[in-house]
Amino acid sequence: MRSQHNAWLHAAATVAAIVLALLLHFRVRPFTAGEWCGLAVSIVAVWVAETFNTGLEVLAEAITHERHPTLKIAKDVAAAAVLLASGGAVVVGAILFVPRLGELLGWMPPVR
């Protein structure tokens, strides 16, 4: 992870999501078990995609240092998987966090 810039970004996003979830859980209203599971699955999906992407990039480098069109496609597909997982995690985060943030900041009525 030390040399992977994107892994550091995902680590920061993971910590931020968990800290925000805990803040909202205790300050606004608790998350249900299903909501916690949705958040956890989203975070894990991003990490799984990033891990496979990194593994594929390392394997491609081990095979050849030259550009290869098929390896480029494989690397692009793996990167797209990370993007899709990250986008899904953002959607889940928005569904879980926006209403509670709205309540906390006063732009949405409390949901009880």
C-alpha positions as CSV (number, residue, x, y, z in Angstrom):
1,M,0.0,0.0,0.0
2,R,2.9,2.3,0.6
3,S,3.6,2.9,-3.1
4,Q,-0.1,2.9,-4.2
5,H,-1.4,6.5,-4.4
6,N,-5.0,5.4,-5.0
7,A,-4.9,3.0,-2.0
8,W,-4.1,6.0,0.2
9,L,-7.0,7.9,-1.2
10,H,-9.3,4.9,-0.5
11,A,-7.9,4.6,3.0
12,A,-8.7,8.3,3.7
13,A,-12.2,7.9,2.3
14,T,-12.7,4.7,4.4
15,V,-11.7,6.5,7.6
16,A,-13.8,9.6,6.7
17,A,-16.8,7.5,6.0
18,I,-16.5,5.5,9.2
19,V,-15.9,8.7,11.3
20,L,-18.8,10.5,9.7
21,A,-21.1,7.5,10.1
22,L,-20.2,7.2,13.8
23,L,-20.8,11.0,14.3
24,L,-24.2,10.9,12.6
25,H,-25.1,7.6,14.4
26,F,-24.6,9.2,17.8
27,R,-25.4,12.9,17.1
28,V,-28.4,12.6,14.8
29,R,-30.0,9.2,14.7
30,P,-28.7,5.6,14.7
31,F,-28.1,3.7,11.6
32,T,-29.9,0.4,11.3
33,A,-28.0,-2.9,11.0
34,G,-28.8,-3.0,7.3
35,E,-27.4,0.5,6.8
36,W,-24.2,-0.4,8.6
37,C,-24.0,-3.5,6.4
38,G,-24.6,-1.4,3.2
39,L,-21.8,0.9,4.2
40,A,-19.4,-2.0,5.0
41,V,-20.2,-3.8,1.8
42,S,-19.6,-0.6,-0.2
43,I,-16.2,0.0,1.5
44,V,-15.1,-3.6,1.0
45,A,-16.2,-3.6,-2.6
46,V,-13.9,-0.7,-3.3
47,W,-11.0,-2.3,-1.5
48,V,-11.5,-5.6,-3.4
49,A,-11.7,-3.9,-6.7
50,E,-8.6,-1.8,-5.9
51,T,-6.7,-4.9,-4.8
52,F,-7.4,-6.8,-8.0
53,N,-6.5,-3.7,-10.0
54,T,-3.2,-3.4,-8.3
55,G,-2.5,-7.1,-8.7
56,L,-3.3,-7.0,-12.4
57,E,-1.0,-3.9,-12.8
58,V,1.9,-5.7,-11.0
59,L,1.3,-8.8,-13.1
60,A,1.3,-6.8,-16.3
61,E,4.6,-5.2,-15.3
62,A,6.1,-8.6,-14.5
63,I,5.1,-9.9,-18.0
64,T,6.5,-7.0,-20.0
65,H,7.6,-3.4,-19.6
66,E,6.6,-2.6,-23.1
67,R,3.2,-1.4,-24.1
68,H,0.9,-4.2,-25.1
69,P,-2.6,-3.6,-26.4
70,T,-4.3,-6.6,-24.7
71,L,-2.6,-5.7,-21.3
72,K,-3.8,-2.1,-21.7
73,I,-7.4,-3.3,-22.2
74,A,-7.1,-5.6,-19.1
75,K,-5.7,-2.7,-17.0
76,D,-8.4,-0.4,-18.2
77,V,-11.1,-2.8,-17.4
78,A,-9.7,-3.3,-13.9
79,A,-9.5,0.4,-13.4
80,A,-13.1,0.7,-14.6
81,A,-14.1,-1.8,-11.9
82,V,-12.5,0.4,-9.2
83,L,-14.4,3.4,-10.7
84,L,-17.7,1.5,-10.6
85,A,-17.2,0.3,-7.1
86,S,-16.2,3.8,-5.9
87,G,-19.2,5.3,-7.7
88,G,-21.5,2.8,-6.0
89,A,-20.0,3.6,-2.6
90,V,-20.6,7.3,-3.2
91,V,-24.2,6.6,-4.0
92,V,-24.6,4.4,-0.8
93,G,-22.9,7.2,1.2
94,A,-25.2,9.8,-0.2
95,I,-28.3,7.7,0.6
96,L,-27.1,7.1,4.2
97,F,-25.4,10.5,5.0
98,V,-27.3,13.2,3.2
99,P,-30.6,12.9,5.2
100,R,-28.7,12.8,8.5
101,L,-26.4,15.7,7.5
102,G,-29.5,17.6,6.5
103,E,-31.0,17.0,9.9
104,L,-27.8,17.9,11.7
105,L,-27.4,21.2,9.7
106,G,-31.1,22.1,9.8
107,W,-32.0,21.9,6.2
108,M,-34.1,18.8,6.5
109,P,-36.8,18.0,9.1
110,P,-35.9,15.2,11.6
111,V,-37.0,11.7,10.6
112,R,-38.1,9.7,13.5
